[in-house]
Amino acid sequence: MSAVPTIRQLWTEQDFQEALDRQLRIRVFRNDHMVDNETHIIRFTDDTVITQSGVSELTYHPRQDSQFFELKK
């Protein structure tokens, strides 16, 4: 299995909205550790980004403590 490289960090409201609208795959890091991989944003607020990897796999990420990266297609 080959690694999927990241292409850009999601910083702004527009970045998160684009990832949500286009259902981009993202990778999430917290404390220099990858905590979520090849997941999609299903909702975001000023404080939290909610991702979904599978049918019942929802994860809530504190926006201030996490880094979000769009993955290459």
CHARMM internal coordinates of N, CA and C (Angstrom, degrees):
IC EDIT
DIST 1 N 1 CA 1.4550
DIST 1 CA 1 C 1.5268
ANGL 1 N 1 CA 1 C 107.86
DIST 1 C 2 N 1.2999
ANGL 1 CA 1 C 2 N 117.42
DIHE 1 N 1 CA 1 C 2 N 128.12
DIST 2 N 2 CA 1.4601
ANGL 1 C 2 N 2 CA 120.86
DIHE 1 CA 1 C 2 N 2 CA 179.83
DIST 2 CA 2 C 1.5271
ANGL 2 N 2 CA 2 C 110.31
DIHE 1 C 2 N 2 CA 2 C -89.44
DIST 2 C 3 N 1.3166
ANGL 2 CA 2 C 3 N 114.99
DIHE 2 N 2 CA 2 C 3 N 149.94
DIST 3 N 3 CA 1.4646
ANGL 2 C 3 N 3 CA 120.76
DIHE 2 CA 2 C 3 N 3 CA 178.95
DIST 3 CA 3 C 1.5272
ANGL 3 N 3 CA 3 C 109.26
DIHE 2 C 3 N 3 CA 3 C -73.20
DIST 3 C 4 N 1.3200
ANGL 3 CA 3 C 4 N 115.69
DIHE 3 N 3 CA 3 C 4 N 142.99
DIST 4 N 4 CA 1.4577
ANGL 3 C 4 N 4 CA 121.17
DIHE 3 CA 3 C 4 N 4 CA 177.37
DIST 4 CA 4 C 1.5230
ANGL 4 N 4 CA 4 C 107.54
DIHE 3 C 4 N 4 CA 4 C -97.84
DIST 4 C 5 N 1.3291
ANGL 4 CA 4 C 5 N 118.06
DIHE 4 N 4 CA 4 C 5 N 115.26
DIST 5 N 5 CA 1.4614
ANGL 4 C 5 N 5 CA 119.82
DIHE 4 CA 4 C 5 N 5 CA -177.12
DIST 5 CA 5 C 1.5288
ANGL 5 N 5 CA 5 C 112.90
DIHE 4 C 5 N 5 CA 5 C -75.03
DIST 5 C 6 N 1.3148
ANGL 5 CA 5 C 6 N 114.28
DIHE 5 N 5 CA 5 C 6 N 150.83
DIST 6 N 6 CA 1.4629
ANGL 5 C 6 N 6 CA 119.28
DIHE 5 CA 5 C 6 N 6 CA 174.75
DIST 6 CA 6 C 1.5204
ANGL 6 N 6 CA 6 C 108.63
DIHE 5 C 6 N 6 CA 6 C -81.95
DIST 6 C 7 N 1.3289
ANGL 6 CA 6 C 7 N 116.16
DIHE 6 N 6 CA 6 C 7 N 154.10
DIST 7 N 7 CA 1.4570
ANGL 6 C 7 N 7 CA 117.79
DIHE 6 CA 6 C 7 N 7 CA 178.65
DIST 7 CA 7 C 1.5174
ANGL 7 N 7 CA 7 C 112.87
DIHE 6 C 7 N 7 CA 7 C -118.34
DIST 7 C 8 N 1.3233
ANGL 7 CA 7 C 8 N 118.22
DIHE 7 N 7 CA 7 C 8 N -27.31
DIST 8 N 8 CA 1.4685
ANGL 7 C 8 N 8 CA 118.07
DIHE 7 CA 7 C 8 N 8 CA 176.88
DIST 8 CA 8 C 1.5190
ANGL 8 N 8 CA 8 C 109.77
DIHE 7 C 8 N 8 CA 8 C -163.88
DIST 8 C 9 N 1.3319
ANGL 8 CA 8 C 9 N 113.57
DIHE 8 N 8 CA 8 C 9 N 150.75
DIST 9 N 9 CA 1.4547
ANGL 8 C 9 N 9 CA 119.45
DIHE 8 CA 8 C 9 N 9 CA 177.17
DIST 9 CA 9 C 1.5209
ANGL 9 N 9 CA 9 C 108.87
DIHE 8 C 9 N 9 CA 9 C -84.70
DIST 9 C 10 N 1.3137
ANGL 9 CA 9 C 10 N 115.94
DIHE 9 N 9 CA 9 C 10 N 142.78
DIST 10 N 10 CA 1.4658
ANGL 9 C 10 N 10 CA 121.73
DIHE 9 CA 9 C 10 N 10 CA 176.57
DIST 10 CA 10 C 1.5261
ANGL 10 N 10 CA 10 C 107.59
DIHE 9 C 10 N 10 CA 10 C -90.86
DIST 10 C 11 N 1.3366
ANGL 10 CA 10 C 11 N 115.70
DIHE 10 N 10 CA 10 C 11 N 119.52
DIST 11 N 11 CA 1.4626
ANGL 10 C 11 N 11 CA 121.50
DIHE 10 CA 10 C 11 N 11 CA -177.10
DIST 11 CA 11 C 1.5238
ANGL 11 N 11 CA 11 C 112.61
DIHE 10 C 11 N 11 CA 11 C -117.26
DIST 11 C 12 N 1.3154
ANGL 11 CA 11 C 12 N 116.09
DIHE 11 N 11 CA 11 C 12 N -48.26
DIST 12 N 12 CA 1.4640
ANGL 11 C 12 N 12 CA 120.71
DIHE 11 CA 11 C 12 N 12 CA -168.28
DIST 12 CA 12 C 1.5255
ANGL 12 N 12 CA 12 C 112.11
DIHE 11 C 12 N 12 CA 12 C -96.14
DIST 12 C 13 N 1.3257
ANGL 12 CA 12 C 13 N 115.02
DIHE 12 N 12 CA 12 C 13 N 167.40
DIST 13 N 13 CA 1.4667
ANGL 12 C 13 N 13 CA 120.16
DIHE 12 CA 12 C 13 N 13 CA 174.69
DIST 13 CA 13 C 1.5225
ANGL 13 N 13 CA 13 C 110.03
DIHE 12 C 13 N 13 CA 13 C -57.23
DIST 13 C 14 N 1.3207
ANGL 13 CA 13 C 14 N 116.17
DIHE 13 N 13 CA 13 C 14 N -40.18
DIST 14 N 14 CA 1.4627
ANGL 13 C 14 N 14 CA 121.01
DIHE 13 CA 13 C 14 N 14 CA 179.55
DIST 14 CA 14 C 1.5335
ANGL 14 N 14 CA 14 C 111.06
DIHE 13 C 14 N 14 CA 14 C -62.87
DIST 14 C 15 N 1.3406
ANGL 14 CA 14 C 15 N 117.83
DIHE 14 N 14 CA 14 C 15 N -40.28
DIST 15 N 15 CA 1.4681
ANGL 14 C 15 N 15 CA 121.72
DIHE 14 CA 14 C 15 N 15 CA 177.28
DIST 15 CA 15 C 1.5251
ANGL 15 N 15 CA 15 C 110.59
DIHE 14 C 15 N 15 CA 15 C -60.27
DIST 15 C 16 N 1.3301
ANGL 15 CA 15 C 16 N 116.44
DIHE 15 N 15 CA 15 C 16 N -47.64
DIST 16 N 16 CA 1.4649
ANGL 15 C 16 N 16 CA 120.53
DIHE 15 CA 15 C 16 N 16 CA -179.38
DIST 16 CA 16 C 1.5266
ANGL 16 N 16 CA 16 C 111.17
DIHE 15 C 16 N 16 CA 16 C -66.02
DIST 16 C 17 N 1.3318
ANGL 16 CA 16 C 17 N 117.00
DIHE 16 N 16 CA 16 C 17 N -40.02
DIST 17 N 17 CA 1.4624
ANGL 16 C 17 N 17 CA 120.07
DIHE 16 CA 16 C 17 N 17 CA 179.47
DIST 17 CA 17 C 1.5297
ANGL 17 N 17 CA 17 C 110.94
DIHE 16 C 17 N 17 CA 17 C -64.74
DIST 17 C 18 N 1.3190
ANGL 17 CA 17 C 18 N 116.90
DIHE 17 N 17 CA 17 C 18 N -40.71
DIST 18 N 18 CA 1.4670
ANGL 17 C 18 N 18 CA 120.66
DIHE 17 CA 17 C 18 N 18 CA 178.02
DIST 18 CA 18 C 1.5296
ANGL 18 N 18 CA 18 C 110.66
DIHE 17 C 18 N 18 CA 18 C -63.62
DIST 18 C 19 N 1.3249
ANGL 18 CA 18 C 19 N 116.86
DIHE 18 N 18 CA 18 C 19 N -43.35
DIST 19 N 19 CA 1.4659
ANGL 18 C 19 N 19 CA 120.61
DIHE 18 CA 18 C 19 N 19 CA 177.99
DIST 19 CA 19 C 1.5239
ANGL 19 N 19 CA 19 C 110.95
DIHE 18 C 19 N 19 CA 19 C -61.78
DIST 19 C 20 N 1.3211
ANGL 19 CA 19 C 20 N 116.76
DIHE 19 N 19 CA 19 C 20 N -38.95
DIST 20 N 20 CA 1.4625
ANGL 19 C 20 N 20 CA 121.64
DIHE 19 CA 19 C 20 N 20 CA 177.39
DIST 20 CA 20 C 1.5235
ANGL 20 N 20 CA 20 C 110.48
DIHE 19 C 20 N 20 CA 20 C -67.43
DIST 20 C 21 N 1.3149
ANGL 20 CA 20 C 21 N 117.54
DIHE 20 N 20 CA 20 C 21 N -51.24
DIST 21 N 21 CA 1.4642
ANGL 20 C 21 N 21 CA 122.00
DIHE 20 CA 20 C 21 N 21 CA -176.46
DIST 21 CA 21 C 1.5278
ANGL 21 N 21 CA 21 C 112.50
DIHE 20 C 21 N 21 CA 21 C -62.95
DIST 21 C 22 N 1.3196
ANGL 21 CA 21 C 22 N 116.43
DIHE 21 N 21 CA 21 C 22 N -40.84
DIST 22 N 22 CA 1.4676
ANGL 21 C 22 N 22 CA 120.76
DIHE 21 CA 21 C 22 N 22 CA -175.74
DIST 22 CA 22 C 1.5207
ANGL 22 N 22 CA 22 C 112.24
DIHE 21 C 22 N 22 CA 22 C -92.21
DIST 22 C 23 N 1.3392
ANGL 22 CA 22 C 23 N 116.60
DIHE 22 N 22 CA 22 C 23 N 1.00
DIST 23 N 23 CA 1.4651
ANGL 22 C 23 N 23 CA 122.88
DIHE 22 CA 22 C 23 N 23 CA -178.80
DIST 23 CA 23 C 1.5248
ANGL 23 N 23 CA 23 C 111.21
DIHE 22 C 23 N 23 CA 23 C 51.31
DIST 23 C 24 N 1.3384
ANGL 23 CA 23 C 24 N 114.94
DIHE 23 N 23 CA 23 C 24 N 46.89
DIST 24 N 24 CA 1.4553
ANGL 23 C 24 N 24 CA 120.61
DIHE 23 CA 23 C 24 N 24 CA 179.61
DIST 24 CA 24 C 1.5256
ANGL 24 N 24 CA 24 C 110.19
DIHE 23 C 24 N 24 CA 24 C -70.81
DIST 24 C 25 N 1.3108
ANGL 24 CA 24 C 25 N 115.89
DIHE 24 N 24 CA 24 C 25 N 144.31
DIST 25 N 25 CA 1.4667
ANGL 24 C 25 N 25 CA 120.65
DIHE 24 CA 24 C 25 N 25 CA 173.98
DIST 25 CA 25 C 1.5250
ANGL 25 N 25 CA 25 C 107.72
DIHE 24 C 25 N 25 CA 25 C -76.81
DIST 25 C 26 N 1.3311
ANGL 25 CA 25 C 26 N 115.35
DIHE 25 N 25 CA 25 C 26 N 137.86
DIST 26 N 26 CA 1.4605
ANGL 25 C 26 N 26 CA 119.45
DIHE 25 CA 25 C 26 N 26 CA -179.68
DIST 26 CA 26 C 1.5209
ANGL 26 N 26 CA 26 C 110.23
DIHE 25 C 26 N 26 CA 26 C -130.50
DIST 26 C 27 N 1.3197
ANGL 26 CA 26 C 27 N 113.81
DIHE 26 N 26 CA 26 C 27 N 166.01
DIST 27 N 27 CA 1.4636
ANGL 26 C 27 N 27 CA 122.96
DIHE 26 CA 26 C 27 N 27 CA 174.79
DIST 27 CA 27 C 1.5216
ANGL 27 N 27 CA 27 C 105.92
DIHE 26 C 27 N 27 CA 27 C -126.02
DIST 27 C 28 N 1.3533
ANGL 27 CA 27 C 28 N 116.53
DIHE 27 N 27 CA 27 C 28 N 140.14
DIST 28 N 28 CA 1.4612
ANGL 27 C 28 N 28 CA 121.58
DIHE 27 CA 27 C 28 N 28 CA -176.14
DIST 28 CA 28 C 1.5293
ANGL 28 N 28 CA 28 C 109.37
DIHE 27 C 28 N 28 CA 28 C -121.36
DIST 28 C 29 N 1.3345
ANGL 28 CA 28 C 29 N 115.30
DIHE 28 N 28 CA 28 C 29 N 132.95
DIST 29 N 29 CA 1.4629
ANGL 28 C 29 N 29 CA 121.92
DIHE 28 CA 28 C 29 N 29 CA 177.35
DIST 29 CA 29 C 1.5148
ANGL 29 N 29 CA 29 C 109.89
DIHE 28 C 29 N 29 CA 29 C -120.28
DIST 29 C 30 N 1.3361
ANGL 29 CA 29 C 30 N 115.70
DIHE 29 N 29 CA 29 C 30 N 147.00
DIST 30 N 30 CA 1.4578
ANGL 29 C 30 N 30 CA 122.32
DIHE 29 CA 29 C 30 N 30 CA 173.51
DIST 30 CA 30 C 1.5227
ANGL 30 N 30 CA 30 C 106.90
DIHE 29 C 30 N 30 CA 30 C -144.39
DIST 30 C 31 N 1.3149
ANGL 30 CA 30 C 31 N 117.33
DIHE 30 N 30 CA 30 C 31 N 130.06
DIST 31 N 31 CA 1.4669
ANGL 30 C 31 N 31 CA 122.60
DIHE 30 CA 30 C 31 N 31 CA -178.52
DIST 31 CA 31 C 1.5304
ANGL 31 N 31 CA 31 C 111.52
DIHE 30 C 31 N 31 CA 31 C 53.60
DIST 31 C 32 N 1.3272
ANGL 31 CA 31 C 32 N 115.65
DIHE 31 N 31 CA 31 C 32 N 43.18
DIST 32 N 32 CA 1.4696
ANGL 31 C 32 N 32 CA 122.70
DIHE 31 CA 31 C 32 N 32 CA 178.96
DIST 32 CA 32 C 1.5260
ANGL 32 N 32 CA 32 C 114.48
DIHE 31 C 32 N 32 CA 32 C 63.25
DIST 32 C 33 N 1.3248
ANGL 32 CA 32 C 33 N 117.35
DIHE 32 N 32 CA 32 C 33 N 20.34
DIST 33 N 33 CA 1.4599
ANGL 32 C 33 N 33 CA 121.85
DIHE 32 CA 32 C 33 N 33 CA 176.32
DIST 33 CA 33 C 1.5192
ANGL 33 N 33 CA 33 C 109.41
DIHE 32 C 33 N 33 CA 33 C -123.59
DIST 33 C 34 N 1.3217
ANGL 33 CA 33 C 34 N 116.38
DIHE 33 N 33 CA 33 C 34 N 138.25
DIST 34 N 34 CA 1.4597
ANGL 33 C 34 N 34 CA 119.71
DIHE 33 CA 33 C 34 N 34 CA 175.94
DIST 34 CA 34 C 1.5324
ANGL 34 N 34 CA 34 C 108.22
DIHE 33 C 34 N 34 CA 34 C -73.68
DIST 34 C 35 N 1.3378
ANGL 34 CA 34 C 35 N 116.15
DIHE 34 N 34 CA 34 C 35 N 123.94
DIST 35 N 35 CA 1.4647
ANGL 34 C 35 N 35 CA 120.71
DIHE 34 CA 34 C 35 N 35 CA -178.54
DIST 35 CA 35 C 1.5227
ANGL 35 N 35 CA 35 C 112.43
DIHE 34 C 35 N 35 CA 35 C -112.01
DIST 35 C 36 N 1.3264
ANGL 35 CA 35 C 36 N 117.38
DIHE 35 N 35 CA 35 C 36 N -12.40
DIST 36 N 36 CA 1.4647
ANGL 35 C 36 N 36 CA 121.04
DIHE 35 CA 35 C 36 N 36 CA 178.20
DIST 36 CA 36 C 1.5244
ANGL 36 N 36 CA 36 C 107.35
DIHE 35 C 36 N 36 CA 36 C -154.54
DIST 36 C 37 N 1.3244
ANGL 36 CA 36 C 37 N 116.76
DIHE 36 N 36 CA 36 C 37 N 141.30
DIST 37 N 37 CA 1.4550
ANGL 36 C 37 N 37 CA 120.52
DIHE 36 CA 36 C 37 N 37 CA -174.82
DIST 37 CA 37 C 1.5227
ANGL 37 N 37 CA 37 C 110.41
DIHE 36 C 37 N 37 CA 37 C -141.06
DIST 37 C 38 N 1.3207
ANGL 37 CA 37 C 38 N 115.99
DIHE 37 N 37 CA 37 C 38 N 140.55
DIST 38 N 38 CA 1.4673
ANGL 37 C 38 N 38 CA 122.99
DIHE 37 CA 37 C 38 N 38 CA 178.54
DIST 38 CA 38 C 1.5259
ANGL 38 N 38 CA 38 C 111.20
DIHE 37 C 38 N 38 CA 38 C 49.00
DIST 38 C 39 N 1.3065
ANGL 38 CA 38 C 39 N 114.73
DIHE 38 N 38 CA 38 C 39 N 51.66
DIST 39 N 39 CA 1.4588
ANGL 38 C 39 N 39 CA 122.66
DIHE 38 CA 38 C 39 N 39 CA 179.98
DIST 39 CA 39 C 1.5257
ANGL 39 N 39 CA 39 C 108.31
DIHE 38 C 39 N 39 CA 39 C -116.42
DIST 39 C 40 N 1.3157
ANGL 39 CA 39 C 40 N 117.00
DIHE 39 N 39 CA 39 C 40 N 171.32
DIST 40 N 40 CA 1.4639
ANGL 39 C 40 N 40 CA 122.10
DIHE 39 CA 39 C 40 N 40 CA -179.51
DIST 40 CA 40 C 1.5264
ANGL 40 N 40 CA 40 C 109.71
DIHE 39 C 40 N 40 CA 40 C -123.33
DIST 40 C 41 N 1.3237
ANGL 40 CA 40 C 41 N 116.21
DIHE 40 N 40 CA 40 C 41 N 144.27
DIST 41 N 41 CA 1.4662
ANGL 40 C 41 N 41 CA 121.22
DIHE 40 CA 40 C 41 N 41 CA 174.28
DIST 41 CA 41 C 1.5233
ANGL 41 N 41 CA 41 C 108.16
DIHE 40 C 41 N 41 CA 41 C -77.19
DIST 41 C 42 N 1.3218
ANGL 41 CA 41 C 42 N 116.10
DIHE 41 N 41 CA 41 C 42 N 129.09
DIST 42 N 42 CA 1.4676
ANGL 41 C 42 N 42 CA 119.36
DIHE 41 CA 41 C 42 N 42 CA 175.97
DIST 42 CA 42 C 1.5258
ANGL 42 N 42 CA 42 C 111.99
DIHE 41 C 42 N 42 CA 42 C -110.59
DIST 42 C 43 N 1.3470
ANGL 42 CA 42 C 43 N 115.98
DIHE 42 N 42 CA 42 C 43 N -16.54
DIST 43 N 43 CA 1.4605
ANGL 42 C 43 N 43 CA 120.61
DIHE 42 CA 42 C 43 N 43 CA 176.89
DIST 43 CA 43 C 1.5233
ANGL 43 N 43 CA 43 C 107.98
DIHE 42 C 43 N 43 CA 43 C -169.07
DIST 43 C 44 N 1.3426
ANGL 43 CA 43 C 44 N 115.50
DIHE 43 N 43 CA 43 C 44 N 150.98
DIST 44 N 44 CA 1.4584
ANGL 43 C 44 N 44 CA 119.38
DIHE 43 CA 43 C 44 N 44 CA 174.69
DIST 44 CA 44 C 1.5089
ANGL 44 N 44 CA 44 C 109.38
DIHE 43 C 44 N 44 CA 44 C -147.94
DIST 44 C 45 N 1.3276
ANGL 44 CA 44 C 45 N 114.83
DIHE 44 N 44 CA 44 C 45 N 150.06
DIST 45 N 45 CA 1.4608
ANGL 44 C 45 N 45 CA 122.96
DIHE 44 CA 44 C 45 N 45 CA 174.77
DIST 45 CA 45 C 1.5208
ANGL 45 N 45 CA 45 C 107.12
DIHE 44 C 45 N 45 CA 45 C -128.20
DIST 45 C 46 N 1.3085
ANGL 45 CA 45 C 46 N 117.19
DIHE 45 N 45 CA 45 C 46 N -174.64
DIST 46 N 46 CA 1.4589
ANGL 45 C 46 N 46 CA 120.79
DIHE 45 CA 45 C 46 N 46 CA 176.79
DIST 46 CA 46 C 1.5292
ANGL 46 N 46 CA 46 C 111.37
DIHE 45 C 46 N 46 CA 46 C -64.57
DIST 46 C 47 N 1.3380
ANGL 46 CA 46 C 47 N 117.30
DIHE 46 N 46 CA 46 C 47 N -25.17
DIST 47 N 47 CA 1.4567
ANGL 46 C 47 N 47 CA 121.71
DIHE 46 CA 46 C 47 N 47 CA -174.31
DIST 47 CA 47 C 1.5239
ANGL 47 N 47 CA 47 C 115.36
DIHE 46 C 47 N 47 CA 47 C -107.25
DIST 47 C 48 N 1.3387
ANGL 47 CA 47 C 48 N 117.33
DIHE 47 N 47 CA 47 C 48 N -26.20
DIST 48 N 48 CA 1.4575
ANGL 47 C 48 N 48 CA 121.26
DIHE 47 CA 47 C 48 N 48 CA -168.77
DIST 48 CA 48 C 1.5223
ANGL 48 N 48 CA 48 C 111.65
DIHE 47 C 48 N 48 CA 48 C -139.12
DIST 48 C 49 N 1.3344
ANGL 48 CA 48 C 49 N 115.26
DIHE 48 N 48 CA 48 C 49 N 143.73
DIST 49 N 49 CA 1.4640
ANGL 48 C 49 N 49 CA 121.04
DIHE 48 CA 48 C 49 N 49 CA 170.93
DIST 49 CA 49 C 1.5294
ANGL 49 N 49 CA 49 C 106.41
DIHE 48 C 49 N 49 CA 49 C -118.57
DIST 49 C 50 N 1.3250
ANGL 49 CA 49 C 50 N 116.49
DIHE 49 N 49 CA 49 C 50 N 124.84
DIST 50 N 50 CA 1.4560
ANGL 49 C 50 N 50 CA 122.00
DIHE 49 CA 49 C 50 N 50 CA -179.82
DIST 50 CA 50 C 1.5190
ANGL 50 N 50 CA 50 C 107.95
DIHE 49 C 50 N 50 CA 50 C -102.78
DIST 50 C 51 N 1.3348
ANGL 50 CA 50 C 51 N 115.19
DIHE 50 N 50 CA 50 C 51 N 126.11
DIST 51 N 51 CA 1.4605
ANGL 50 C 51 N 51 CA 120.20
DIHE 50 CA 50 C 51 N 51 CA 179.68
DIST 51 CA 51 C 1.5216
ANGL 51 N 51 CA 51 C 109.92
DIHE 50 C 51 N 51 CA 51 C -116.97
DIST 51 C 52 N 1.3344
ANGL 51 CA 51 C 52 N 115.10
DIHE 51 N 51 CA 51 C 52 N 159.35
DIST 52 N 52 CA 1.4586
ANGL 51 C 52 N 52 CA 120.95
DIHE 51 CA 51 C 52 N 52 CA 178.99
DIST 52 CA 52 C 1.5236
ANGL 52 N 52 CA 52 C 108.90
DIHE 51 C 52 N 52 CA 52 C -136.34
DIST 52 C 53 N 1.3375
ANGL 52 CA 52 C 53 N 115.45
DIHE 52 N 52 CA 52 C 53 N 123.03
DIST 53 N 53 CA 1.4618
ANGL 52 C 53 N 53 CA 121.63
DIHE 52 CA 52 C 53 N 53 CA 179.20
DIST 53 CA 53 C 1.5205
ANGL 53 N 53 CA 53 C 111.76
DIHE 52 C 53 N 53 CA 53 C -98.17
DIST 53 C 54 N 1.3192
ANGL 53 CA 53 C 54 N 116.50
DIHE 53 N 53 CA 53 C 54 N -31.37
DIST 54 N 54 CA 1.4584
ANGL 53 C 54 N 54 CA 122.21
DIHE 53 CA 53 C 54 N 54 CA -178.96
DIST 54 CA 54 C 1.5048
ANGL 54 N 54 CA 54 C 109.23
DIHE 53 C 54 N 54 CA 54 C -146.37
DIST 54 C 55 N 1.3198
ANGL 54 CA 54 C 55 N 115.99
DIHE 54 N 54 CA 54 C 55 N -172.00
DIST 55 N 55 CA 1.4586
ANGL 54 C 55 N 55 CA 121.47
DIHE 54 CA 54 C 55 N 55 CA -175.44
DIST 55 CA 55 C 1.5273
ANGL 55 N 55 CA 55 C 112.07
DIHE 54 C 55 N 55 CA 55 C -55.06
DIST 55 C 56 N 1.3154
ANGL 55 CA 55 C 56 N 117.38
DIHE 55 N 55 CA 55 C 56 N -46.45
DIST 56 N 56 CA 1.4688
ANGL 55 C 56 N 56 CA 119.31
DIHE 55 CA 55 C 56 N 56 CA -177.17
DIST 56 CA 56 C 1.5273
ANGL 56 N 56 CA 56 C 111.87
DIHE 55 C 56 N 56 CA 56 C -119.07
DIST 56 C 57 N 1.3063
ANGL 56 CA 56 C 57 N 118.03
DIHE 56 N 56 CA 56 C 57 N 21.32
DIST 57 N 57 CA 1.4570
ANGL 56 C 57 N 57 CA 122.02
DIHE 56 CA 56 C 57 N 57 CA -177.28
DIST 57 CA 57 C 1.5245
ANGL 57 N 57 CA 57 C 111.69
DIHE 56 C 57 N 57 CA 57 C -103.97
DIST 57 C 58 N 1.3303
ANGL 57 CA 57 C 58 N 116.60
DIHE 57 N 57 CA 57 C 58 N 80.26
DIST 58 N 58 CA 1.4556
ANGL 57 C 58 N 58 CA 122.46
DIHE 57 CA 57 C 58 N 58 CA 176.90
DIST 58 CA 58 C 1.5217
ANGL 58 N 58 CA 58 C 109.33
DIHE 57 C 58 N 58 CA 58 C -96.89
DIST 58 C 59 N 1.3272
ANGL 58 CA 58 C 59 N 116.31
DIHE 58 N 58 CA 58 C 59 N 138.95
DIST 59 N 59 CA 1.4588
ANGL 58 C 59 N 59 CA 121.36
DIHE 58 CA 58 C 59 N 59 CA 177.42
DIST 59 CA 59 C 1.5234
ANGL 59 N 59 CA 59 C 108.32
DIHE 58 C 59 N 59 CA 59 C -131.62
DIST 59 C 60 N 1.3281
ANGL 59 CA 59 C 60 N 115.23
DIHE 59 N 59 CA 59 C 60 N 135.74
DIST 60 N 60 CA 1.4596
ANGL 59 C 60 N 60 CA 122.29
DIHE 59 CA 59 C 60 N 60 CA 179.86
DIST 60 CA 60 C 1.5266
ANGL 60 N 60 CA 60 C 108.23
DIHE 59 C 60 N 60 CA 60 C -105.63
DIST 60 C 61 N 1.3267
ANGL 60 CA 60 C 61 N 116.31
DIHE 60 N 60 CA 60 C 61 N 119.94
DIST 61 N 61 CA 1.4581
ANGL 60 C 61 N 61 CA 121.70
DIHE 60 CA 60 C 61 N 61 CA -177.61
DIST 61 CA 61 C 1.5250
ANGL 61 N 61 CA 61 C 109.85
DIHE 60 C 61 N 61 CA 61 C -112.27
DIST 61 C 62 N 1.3525
ANGL 61 CA 61 C 62 N 117.75
DIHE 61 N 61 CA 61 C 62 N 126.36
DIST 62 N 62 CA 1.4644
ANGL 61 C 62 N 62 CA 119.37
DIHE 61 CA 61 C 62 N 62 CA 174.62
DIST 62 CA 62 C 1.5302
ANGL 62 N 62 CA 62 C 108.41
DIHE 61 C 62 N 62 CA 62 C -67.12
DIST 62 C 63 N 1.2933
ANGL 62 CA 62 C 63 N 115.67
DIHE 62 N 62 CA 62 C 63 N 121.66
DIST 63 N 63 CA 1.4644
ANGL 62 C 63 N 63 CA 120.73
DIHE 62 CA 62 C 63 N 63 CA -172.84
DIST 63 CA 63 C 1.5278
ANGL 63 N 63 CA 63 C 112.41
DIHE 62 C 63 N 63 CA 63 C -63.48
DIST 63 C 64 N 1.3079
ANGL 63 CA 63 C 64 N 117.71
DIHE 63 N 63 CA 63 C 64 N -37.51
DIST 64 N 64 CA 1.4557
ANGL 63 C 64 N 64 CA 121.43
DIHE 63 CA 63 C 64 N 64 CA -176.93
DIST 64 CA 64 C 1.5332
ANGL 64 N 64 CA 64 C 111.99
DIHE 63 C 64 N 64 CA 64 C -70.36
DIST 64 C 65 N 1.3221
ANGL 64 CA 64 C 65 N 117.84
DIHE 64 N 64 CA 64 C 65 N -29.07
DIST 65 N 65 CA 1.4678
ANGL 64 C 65 N 65 CA 121.82
DIHE 64 CA 64 C 65 N 65 CA -175.09
DIST 65 CA 65 C 1.5235
ANGL 65 N 65 CA 65 C 113.48
DIHE 64 C 65 N 65 CA 65 C -101.06
DIST 65 C 66 N 1.3160
ANGL 65 CA 65 C 66 N 118.43
DIHE 65 N 65 CA 65 C 66 N 4.31
DIST 66 N 66 CA 1.4624
ANGL 65 C 66 N 66 CA 121.88
DIHE 65 CA 65 C 66 N 66 CA -174.88
DIST 66 CA 66 C 1.5198
ANGL 66 N 66 CA 66 C 111.34
DIHE 65 C 66 N 66 CA 66 C -124.65
DIST 66 C 67 N 1.3243
ANGL 66 CA 66 C 67 N 115.22
DIHE 66 N 66 CA 66 C 67 N 155.97
DIST 67 N 67 CA 1.4585
ANGL 66 C 67 N 67 CA 121.49
DIHE 66 CA 66 C 67 N 67 CA 173.81
DIST 67 CA 67 C 1.5230
ANGL 67 N 67 CA 67 C 107.01
DIHE 66 C 67 N 67 CA 67 C -118.02
DIST 67 C 68 N 1.3263
ANGL 67 CA 67 C 68 N 115.64
DIHE 67 N 67 CA 67 C 68 N 137.29
DIST 68 N 68 CA 1.4640
ANGL 67 C 68 N 68 CA 122.20
DIHE 67 CA 67 C 68 N 68 CA -175.07
DIST 68 CA 68 C 1.5232
ANGL 68 N 68 CA 68 C 108.83
DIHE 67 C 68 N 68 CA 68 C -120.28
DIST 68 C 69 N 1.3313
ANGL 68 CA 68 C 69 N 115.87
DIHE 68 N 68 CA 68 C 69 N 132.42
DIST 69 N 69 CA 1.4561
ANGL 68 C 69 N 69 CA 121.06
DIHE 68 CA 68 C 69 N 69 CA -178.60
DIST 69 CA 69 C 1.5179
ANGL 69 N 69 CA 69 C 110.23
DIHE 68 C 69 N 69 CA 69 C -130.11
DIST 69 C 70 N 1.3247
ANGL 69 CA 69 C 70 N 115.99
DIHE 69 N 69 CA 69 C 70 N 133.32
DIST 70 N 70 CA 1.4572
ANGL 69 C 70 N 70 CA 121.55
DIHE 69 CA 69 C 70 N 70 CA 171.98
DIST 70 CA 70 C 1.5218
ANGL 70 N 70 CA 70 C 108.05
DIHE 69 C 70 N 70 CA 70 C -73.66
DIST 70 C 71 N 1.3265
ANGL 70 CA 70 C 71 N 116.57
DIHE 70 N 70 CA 70 C 71 N 141.42
DIST 71 N 71 CA 1.4630
ANGL 70 C 71 N 71 CA 121.66
DIHE 70 CA 70 C 71 N 71 CA 178.39
DIST 71 CA 71 C 1.5113
ANGL 71 N 71 CA 71 C 110.25
DIHE 70 C 71 N 71 CA 71 C -99.17
DIST 71 C 72 N 1.3128
ANGL 71 CA 71 C 72 N 116.52
DIHE 71 N 71 CA 71 C 72 N 150.71
DIST 72 N 72 CA 1.4609
ANGL 71 C 72 N 72 CA 121.13
DIHE 71 CA 71 C 72 N 72 CA 174.10
DIST 72 CA 72 C 1.5128
ANGL 72 N 72 CA 72 C 109.66
DIHE 71 C 72 N 72 CA 72 C -65.12
DIST 72 C 73 N 1.3042
ANGL 72 CA 72 C 73 N 114.96
DIHE 72 N 72 CA 72 C 73 N 149.74
DIST 73 N 73 CA 1.4620
ANGL 72 C 73 N 73 CA 120.17
DIHE 72 CA 72 C 73 N 73 CA 178.57
DIST 73 CA 73 C 1.4932
ANGL 73 N 73 CA 73 C 110.29
DIHE 72 C 73 N 73 CA 73 C -80.29
END
COOR INIT
IC SEED 1 N 1 CA 1 C
IC BUILD
